[in-house]
Amino acid sequence: MPIVAQSTETTDWVSRYADEVIEESERRAPGKPVVVASGLSPSGPIHLGNLREVMTPHLVADEIRRRGHVVRHLISWDDYDRYRKVPAGVPGVDDSWAEHIGKPLTSVPAPAGSSYPNWAEHFKAAMTTSLAELGVEYDGISQTEQYTSGTYREQVLFAMKHRGDIDAILEQYRTKKGPAKKQGQKPLDEAELEAAEGSGAAAEDDGSSDAGYFPYKPYCGRCEKDLTTVTAYDEDSTELTYTCSACGFSETVRLNEFNRGKLVWKVDWPMRWAYEGVVFEPSGVDHSSPGSSFQVGGQIVGIFGGKQPIGPMYAFVGISGMAKMSSSKGGVPTPADALQIMEPQLLRWLYARRRPNQSFKIAFDQEIQRLYDEWDKLAGKVTDASVLPADAAAYARAVGTAAGELPRTPRPMPYRTLASVADITAGAEDQTLRILSELDPENPLGSLDEVRPRLDKAETWINTQVPAEERTVVREEPDTELLKSLDDQGRESLRLLLDGLDANWSLDGLTHLVYGVPKVQAGFPADATAKELPSEIKVAQRTFFALLYHLLVGRDTGPRLPTLLLAVGQDRVRKLLGA
């Protein structure tokens, strides 16, 4: 099976695949554009796991394009697939949509309230918008249009003529059991198997019936469903007879002029490989099992005169703090959801920095702050030229494409700082500008546009992903009881802090101040390093921080204290700390 080797080297995986794809394309079709492909089924929300199906060939295609080659990235919208089930949790959809099961996705009504003409277009739209924001250049192909226009007519007739050869290949796998479960490997559920098959059509039958083997499945002329069985086919006249088990309808049609049906998935996919000349296409983690679409397709494609694409197996993508993703379950984050809380560069980087066979998680919880810190640290290394080559390559692929750099935040302040400020100010722009300007008084912000869109992403994260009980609410009045209960040391710590506010009113200054107060109280210089201090100082710092949080926000923890103090403002800080 022609699968690209999964190297464990630290060199850039995209460049390695690009080398192999260019070489393979020249061998197969010298002088012609390089063709890479993805397949997406708009059967419901297209989630962040499906995005790997697109980002893997996109990154390789973009590298090939950067080298001056002409390349086409095809995205096949499998919108002529059958509607298999009603996904849970989709707004505007109830159990009544079950009556459409078996119809093409483009014949199913869009969710109630949608502005799109059908189910497939509704779910394609969000993904199309996200791909544009991510800078993904592609040629979209609607399989509904391909089949209903007769584009594949010759391929369909060819498949029916050679159905015996196709059946013989499929028969090799029909009685085989799946691969032995590896120790420690989790079982794949139905949704994972569907995702692993690429188009989400893994559950389709392969064309077998009591009447014989037919790789073509008509949609019923009366009820539009694919619950049909071909009962006869005459090769000379191309007359095909089918019956529908859903409504009892039966008819005879001429396949050389009939466009209301499609090849079964395990034949459809390799047919398209041959038709489009696809050289590179990734596949899901289950493609190596006997009888899977990718493995069987590798043999069937030869019947159509083509070759199986090379391409890596890609692993699943998880969500930090959530169950594994499945497009069959409601509430599964999509690329649009991720792009509401993170810049396109960060999302591209998450896919670019890991080899396709490595799983990773996308953070919707507090972990997003650490990811952003890591991203900003990488940007700093790129700037000072201390970055490793593979990391530099991943960064370059994240910030732009062969067409140029993606729009970026002019002044990328730390995400956690922006989130804290958005949390405290509840989006008040005048207060936000004041606080962010005071972070670095020598270089104040002239406008919030300088920190957008990162500020907007951080604000959306606070408003949509942080539970209400974790939001920061600054006290309106001092906690007089707590202030009265303080011992001499507690009161002295507050006095030292208040005395230093004027001289240290900046992010760096307040950081130095809040960490320095416990050191000074213990008889050490405020700038003493951790190596120069006993371990008890850390305990004293935690105690001091907890006291400040209680007096300012009524909790044990909160945003970073320097940011919180700036956000609250000097006058209010003095009031709440009992000055």
C-alpha positions in Angstrom: 0.0 0.0 0.0 1.6 3.3 -1.0 1.6 5.2 2.3 4.1 7.9 2.9 6.5 6.9 5.6 5.9 8.3 9.1 9.3 9.6 10.1 10.1 10.3 13.7 12.8 12.9 12.8 12.5 16.4 14.1 12.8 17.9 10.6 9.8 19.5 9.0 7.2 16.8 8.0 5.5 19.1 5.4 8.7 19.4 3.4 9.3 15.7 3.4 5.8 15.0 2.1 6.2 17.8 -0.5 9.4 16.1 -1.8 7.7 12.8 -2.2 4.5 14.2 -3.8 6.4 16.3 -6.4 8.5 13.2 -7.3 5.4 11.0 -7.5 3.5 13.5 -9.6 6.3 13.8 -12.1 6.4 10.0 -12.3 2.6 9.7 -12.9 1.8 12.9 -14.9 5.0 14.8 -15.9 4.4 18.4 -16.6 0.9 18.5 -15.2 -0.4 20.2 -12.1 0.2 18.4 -8.8 -3.2 17.2 -7.5 -3.9 16.7 -3.8 -7.3 16.0 -2.3 -9.6 16.2 0.7 -13.1 14.9 1.2 -15.7 16.5 3.5 -19.2 15.3 4.2 -21.6 18.1 5.2 -23.8 15.7 7.1 -23.8 17.9 10.1 -21.4 20.4 11.8 -17.9 19.9 10.2 -15.7 19.6 13.3 -12.1 20.3 14.1 -11.2 16.6 13.5 -12.4 16.9 10.0 -10.2 20.0 9.6 -7.2 17.7 9.7 -8.5 16.1 6.5 -8.1 19.5 4.9 -5.1 21.0 6.7 -2.7 18.1 6.0 -3.0 18.3 2.2 -3.3 22.1 2.4 0.1 22.5 4.1 1.7 20.1 1.6 0.1 21.8 -1.4 1.2 25.2 -0.1 4.8 24.1 0.3 4.7 22.7 -3.3 3.2 26.1 -4.4 6.0 28.0 -2.6 8.5 26.0 -4.6 6.9 27.4 -7.9 4.9 24.3 -8.9 1.3 24.5 -10.1 -0.9 22.5 -7.6 -4.6 21.9 -7.2 -6.1 21.1 -3.8 -9.4 19.5 -4.4 -12.0 19.4 -1.7 -14.8 17.0 -2.6 -18.0 18.0 -0.9 -19.7 14.6 -0.4 -23.1 16.3 -0.5 -24.6 13.5 -2.6 -24.1 11.0 0.2 -27.2 9.7 1.9 -28.5 11.4 5.0 -27.8 8.7 7.6 -29.1 10.0 10.9 -30.3 13.2 12.7 -27.3 14.6 14.5 -28.0 15.6 18.1 -27.9 19.1 19.4 -28.2 21.0 16.0 -30.3 24.1 16.5 -33.5 24.2 14.4 -33.6 20.4 14.0 -35.9 17.9 15.7 -36.9 14.3 15.3 -39.1 15.1 12.3 -35.9 15.2 10.2 -35.7 11.4 10.5 -38.2 11.2 7.7 -35.4 12.4 5.3 -33.0 9.6 6.2 -31.8 7.9 3.0 -32.1 11.0 0.8 -29.1 12.9 -0.7 -27.9 15.6 1.7 -28.7 18.2 -0.9 -32.4 17.0 -0.8 -32.8 17.4 2.9 -34.2 20.7 4.3 -31.8 23.0 6.0 -32.3 23.5 9.8 -35.3 25.7 10.6 -34.4 29.4 10.3 -31.4 28.8 7.9 -31.0 31.0 4.9 -29.5 28.1 2.9 -31.5 26.0 0.4 -30.7 22.6 1.9 -28.9 20.6 4.6 -25.6 20.3 2.8 -25.3 23.9 1.8 -26.1 25.0 5.4 -23.2 23.0 6.8 -20.8 23.7 3.9 -21.2 27.5 4.5 -19.6 27.7 7.9 -16.7 25.5 6.8 -16.2 27.6 3.6 -16.0 30.8 5.7 -13.5 29.2 8.1 -11.3 28.0 5.3 -11.1 31.5 3.9 -10.1 32.9 7.2 -7.5 30.2 7.5 -6.0 31.0 4.1 -6.8 27.6 2.6 -6.8 27.8 -1.2 -8.8 25.0 -2.9 -11.1 23.9 -5.7 -14.4 22.8 -4.3 -16.3 20.0 -6.1 -19.9 19.2 -5.3 -20.6 15.5 -5.8 -24.3 16.3 -6.3 -23.3 18.5 -9.3 -20.9 15.9 -10.6 -23.4 13.0 -10.5 -26.6 14.9 -11.5 -25.0 16.6 -14.4 -23.8 13.3 -15.8 -20.1 14.2 -15.4 -19.4 10.6 -14.1 -21.6 8.8 -16.6 -18.8 7.1 -18.4 -17.3 6.0 -15.1 -20.6 4.7 -13.9 -21.1 2.6 -17.0 -17.5 1.4 -16.8 -18.0 0.3 -13.2 -21.2 -1.6 -14.1 -19.4 -3.3 -17.0 -16.6 -4.4 -14.7 -18.7 -5.1 -11.7 -17.5 -8.7 -11.6 -13.9 -7.5 -11.2 -14.9 -5.1 -8.5 -17.0 -7.7 -6.7 -14.0 -10.1 -6.7 -11.8 -7.5 -4.9 -14.5 -6.8 -2.4 -15.1 -10.5 -1.8 -11.5 -10.9 -0.5 -12.5 -8.7 2.5 -16.1 -9.5 3.2 -15.4 -12.4 5.5 -12.3 -11.1 7.1 -12.3 -9.9 10.7 -10.9 -6.6 11.7 -7.3 -6.2 12.8 -6.3 -7.6 16.2 -6.7 -5.0 18.9 -3.3 -3.6 20.0 -2.6 -3.7 23.7 -3.7 -0.4 25.2 -5.6 0.7 22.1 -9.1 2.1 22.8 -11.9 0.5 20.7 -13.2 2.7 17.9 -16.9 3.7 18.2 -19.2 4.1 15.2 -18.5 7.8 15.0 -14.8 7.3 15.0 -15.1 4.7 12.2 -17.1 7.1 10.1 -14.6 9.9 10.7 -11.7 7.5 9.9 -13.2 6.7 6.5 -12.8 10.3 5.3 -16.2 11.0 3.8 -18.3 9.7 6.7 -19.8 7.1 4.4 -18.2 4.0 5.9 -21.5 2.5 6.9 -22.8 2.2 3.3 -23.2 -1.2 1.8 -20.9 -2.2 -1.0 -23.5 -3.0 -3.6 -24.1 -6.7 -2.8 -27.7 -8.1 -3.0 -29.5 -11.3 -3.7 -30.0 -10.2 -7.3 -26.2 -10.0 -7.8 -23.5 -7.4 -7.4 -24.1 -3.8 -8.6 -21.8 -1.0 -7.6 -24.4 1.7 -8.5 -27.2 2.7 -6.2 -30.2 4.8 -7.5 -32.1 7.3 -5.4 -35.8 6.4 -5.6 -37.8 8.3 -8.2 -40.7 8.6 -5.8 -39.4 9.1 -2.2 -35.8 10.1 -3.2 -34.3 7.6 -0.7 -31.5 5.2 -1.5 -33.3 2.3 0.1 -33.2 0.7 -3.3 -32.0 -2.6 -4.8 -31.0 -3.1 -8.4 -32.7 -6.2 -9.6 -31.6 -6.3 -13.2 -29.1 -4.7 -15.6 -28.6 -5.1 -19.3 -25.2 -4.1 -20.4 -26.0 -3.5 -24.1 -29.0 -1.3 -23.6 -27.9 0.0 -20.2 -31.4 -0.7 -18.9 -31.4 -0.9 -15.1 -34.4 -2.0 -12.9 -34.6 -1.2 -9.3 -37.1 -1.4 -6.5 -37.4 0.7 -3.4 -38.0 -1.0 0.0 -39.1 2.3 1.6 -42.1 3.1 -0.6 -42.4 0.1 -2.9 -41.7 2.1 -6.1 -40.0 0.3 -9.0 -38.9 1.5 -12.4 -36.6 0.7 -15.3 -34.3 3.4 -16.6 -31.5 3.7 -19.1 -28.3 4.2 -17.2 -26.7 6.0 -20.1 -29.1 8.9 -19.5 -30.0 8.5 -15.9 -28.4 10.8 -13.3 -30.2 10.2 -10.1 -27.9 7.8 -8.2 -24.2 7.2 -7.4 -21.6 4.6 -7.1 -21.3 2.9 -3.7 -18.7 4.6 -1.5 -15.9 1.9 -1.8 -16.1 2.3 -5.6 -16.9 6.0 -5.8 -13.7 7.0 -3.9 -11.2 5.2 -6.1 -13.1 6.2 -9.2 -12.5 9.8 -8.3 -8.8 9.2 -7.6 -8.5 8.0 -11.2 -10.8 10.7 -12.7 -9.0 13.6 -11.0 -5.5 12.1 -11.0 -5.1 12.5 -7.3 -1.5 12.0 -6.1 -1.8 12.8 -2.4 -4.7 12.4 0.0 -4.6 11.6 3.7 -6.9 9.1 5.4 -8.2 8.4 8.9 -6.7 6.2 11.4 -8.8 3.1 10.5 -7.7 3.0 6.9 -5.2 0.1 7.5 -7.9 -2.4 8.6 -8.9 -5.1 6.2 -11.8 -4.0 4.1 -11.5 -0.3 4.8 -12.3 2.1 2.0 -8.7 3.2 1.5 -7.2 -0.3 1.4 -9.9 -1.7 -0.9 -9.8 1.4 -3.0 -6.1 0.9 -3.6 -7.0 -2.2 -5.6 -10.2 -1.0 -7.2 -8.6 2.2 -8.6 -6.6 0.0 -10.9 -9.7 -1.1 -12.7 -10.4 2.6 -13.6 -6.8 2.9 -14.9 -5.5 5.0 -11.9 -3.3 4.7 -8.9 -3.9 5.0 -5.3 -2.7 8.3 -3.8 0.1 8.4 -1.4 -0.7 10.0 1.9 -0.3 9.7 5.6 -2.7 8.3 8.1 -3.9 11.1 10.4 -4.8 10.8 14.0 -7.7 12.2 15.9 -7.9 15.7 17.2 -9.2 16.2 20.7 -10.6 19.2 22.7 -9.0 20.1 25.9 -11.4 19.4 28.7 -14.0 17.8 26.5 -14.8 14.3 25.2 -13.4 13.2 21.8 -14.9 14.9 18.8 -17.6 13.3 16.6 -19.6 15.0 13.9 -22.5 12.7 14.9 -22.8 14.2 18.3 -24.2 17.7 19.0 -22.1 20.5 20.5 -18.8 19.4 18.9 -16.5 22.4 18.3 -16.1 23.4 14.7 -13.3 25.5 13.0 -15.7 28.5 13.3 -16.0 27.9 17.0 -12.2 27.8 17.4 -11.7 30.9 15.3 -14.0 32.9 17.6 -11.5 32.5 20.4 -8.1 32.2 18.6 -6.4 33.8 15.7 -6.1 31.8 12.5 -2.3 31.7 12.9 -2.6 29.8 16.2 -5.1 27.3 14.8 -2.9 26.7 11.7 0.1 26.2 13.9 -1.6 23.5 16.0 -2.0 21.4 12.8 1.4 22.4 11.3 3.6 21.6 14.2 2.4 17.9 14.7 3.0 15.1 12.2 -0.4 13.8 10.9 0.0 10.6 12.8 0.3 12.4 16.1 -2.9 13.3 18.0 -3.2 16.6 19.7 -5.8 18.7 21.6 -7.2 22.1 20.8 -7.8 24.1 24.0 -11.2 25.8 24.7 -10.4 25.9 28.5 -7.7 27.7 30.5 -5.1 25.8 28.5 -5.5 28.2 25.6 -3.6 30.8 27.6 -0.6 28.5 27.9 -0.8 27.7 24.2 -0.8 31.4 23.4 2.2 31.9 25.7 4.0 29.1 23.8 3.1 30.7 20.5 4.3 34.1 21.5 7.6 32.6 22.9 8.1 30.9 19.5 7.5 34.3 17.7 10.2 35.8 19.9 12.7 33.1 19.0 11.9 33.6 15.3 12.6 37.3 15.8 16.0 36.8 17.5 16.9 33.9 15.3 17.3 31.4 18.1 14.5 29.1 16.8 15.1 25.5 15.7 14.6 24.8 11.9 11.5 22.6 12.3 9.9 25.1 14.6 10.7 28.0 12.2 9.1 26.0 9.4 5.9 25.4 11.4 5.8 29.1 12.4 6.2 30.2 8.8 3.4 27.9 7.7 1.2 29.2 10.4 1.6 32.9 9.7 1.0 32.8 6.0 0.8 30.9 2.8 2.4 31.1 -0.7 0.0 33.9 -1.4 1.3 36.0 1.5 0.9 36.6 5.2 -2.4 36.3 6.9 -3.7 39.5 8.6 -2.2 39.7 12.1 -2.6 41.7 15.3 -0.3 44.7 15.0 0.6 44.6 18.7 0.1 41.1 20.1 -0.1 41.6 23.9 -0.3 38.4 26.0 -3.6 36.6 25.5 -4.0 35.9 29.2 -3.6 39.6 29.9 -6.2 40.6 27.3 -8.5 37.9 28.7 -8.1 39.2 32.2 -8.8 42.8 31.2 -11.8 41.8 29.2 -13.0 39.8 32.1 -12.7 42.7 34.6 -14.0 45.5 32.3 -16.9 43.4 30.9 -15.9 44.8 27.5 -16.0 48.5 28.3 -13.7 49.9 25.6 -12.7 53.1 27.5 -11.6 51.1 30.5 -9.9 48.5 28.4 -7.9 51.2 26.6 -6.9 52.8 29.9 -5.7 49.6 31.4 -3.8 48.3 28.4 -2.1 51.7 28.0 -1.0 51.5 31.6 0.7 48.2 31.0 3.6 50.0 29.4 3.3 53.7 30.2 6.3 54.6 28.0 4.6 53.0 24.9 0.9 53.5 25.4 -1.7 52.2 23.0 -3.2 54.8 20.7 -6.2 52.6 19.8 -7.7 49.2 20.6 -7.3 48.4 16.9 -3.6 47.8 17.7 -4.5 44.8 19.8 -7.2 43.4 17.5 -8.3 40.8 16.5 -6.5 39.1 19.5 -8.4 41.3 22.0 -11.7 40.3 20.4 -10.8 36.6 20.5 -9.8 36.8 24.2 -13.0 38.6 25.0 -15.1 36.0 23.2 -13.3 33.3 25.1 -14.1 34.9 28.4 -17.7 35.4 27.5 -18.4 32.0 26.0 -15.9 29.5 27.6 -15.3 30.6 31.2 -18.0 29.5 33.6 -19.9 32.3 35.4 -18.6 31.2 38.8 -15.0 31.7 37.5 -15.5 35.2 36.1 -13.9 38.1 38.0 -16.2 40.5 39.8 -14.4 43.3 41.6 -15.9 44.2 45.0 -17.9 47.3 45.3 -17.1 48.0 48.9 -14.2 47.0 51.2 -14.4 43.8 53.2 -14.3 45.6 56.5 -14.5 42.5 58.6 -11.4 40.9 56.9 -9.5 44.2 57.2 -10.3 44.4 60.9 -9.2 40.8 61.5 -5.7 41.3 60.0 -2.7 40.9 62.3 0.3 43.4 62.3 2.0 41.5 59.5 -1.1 41.5 57.3 -1.6 45.3 57.8 2.1 45.9 57.1 2.0 44.0 53.9 -0.9 46.1 52.6 0.9 49.4 53.7 4.0 48.4 51.8 2.0 47.7 48.7 0.0 50.9 48.9 3.1 53.0 49.5 4.6 51.6 46.3 1.7 52.0 43.9 2.6 55.4 42.6 6.1 54.6 41.8 5.3 51.2 40.3 2.1 51.8 38.3 3.0 49.6 35.2 2.8 45.9 34.5 6.5 45.4 35.2 6.5 47.7 38.2 3.5 46.1 39.9 4.9 42.6 39.2 8.1 43.6 41.0 6.1 45.2 43.8 3.6 42.4 44.6 6.4 39.8 44.6 8.7 42.1 46.6 6.5 42.9 49.6 6.9 39.5 51.3 10.6 39.6 50.6 11.0 43.0 52.3 8.8 41.9 55.2 11.2 39.0 55.7 14.3 41.3 55.7 15.4 40.6 52.1 15.8 43.1 49.2 12.8 43.3 47.0 14.9 42.2 44.0 16.4 39.1 45.7 16.3 36.1 43.4 14.7 32.8 44.3 18.1 31.2 44.9 18.8 33.8 47.5 15.6 33.2 49.4 14.4 30.5 51.8 11.5 28.4 50.8 9.3 30.1 53.4 9.2 33.2 51.2 7.1 31.3 48.6 4.6 30.4 51.3 4.5 34.0 52.4 3.9 35.2 48.8 1.0 32.8 48.3 -0.5 34.0 51.6 -0.1 37.6 50.6 -1.6 37.0 47.1 -4.6 35.2 48.6 -5.2 38.1 50.9 -5.2 40.6 48.0 -7.6 38.4 45.9 -10.0 38.2 48.9 -10.0 41.9 49.4 -10.3 42.8 45.7 -12.5 40.0 44.2 -13.7 38.0 47.2 -12.0 34.7 46.1 -8.8 32.8 46.7 -7.6 33.3 43.1 -8.2 35.4 40.0 -6.3 37.1 37.1 -2.6 37.8 37.6 -2.4 40.4 40.3 -0.4 43.0 38.4 -3.0 43.0 35.7 -5.8 42.9 38.2 -4.4 46.0 40.1 -4.1 47.9 36.8 -7.6 47.0 35.8 -9.1 48.0 39.2 -7.3 51.4 39.1 -5.3 53.1 41.9 -8.2 54.9 43.6 -10.4 51.8 43.8 -7.4 49.6 44.9 -6.7 52.0 47.8 -10.3 52.0 48.8 -10.6 48.2 48.8 -7.3 47.7 50.6 -8.4 50.1 53.4 -6.3 53.1 52.7 
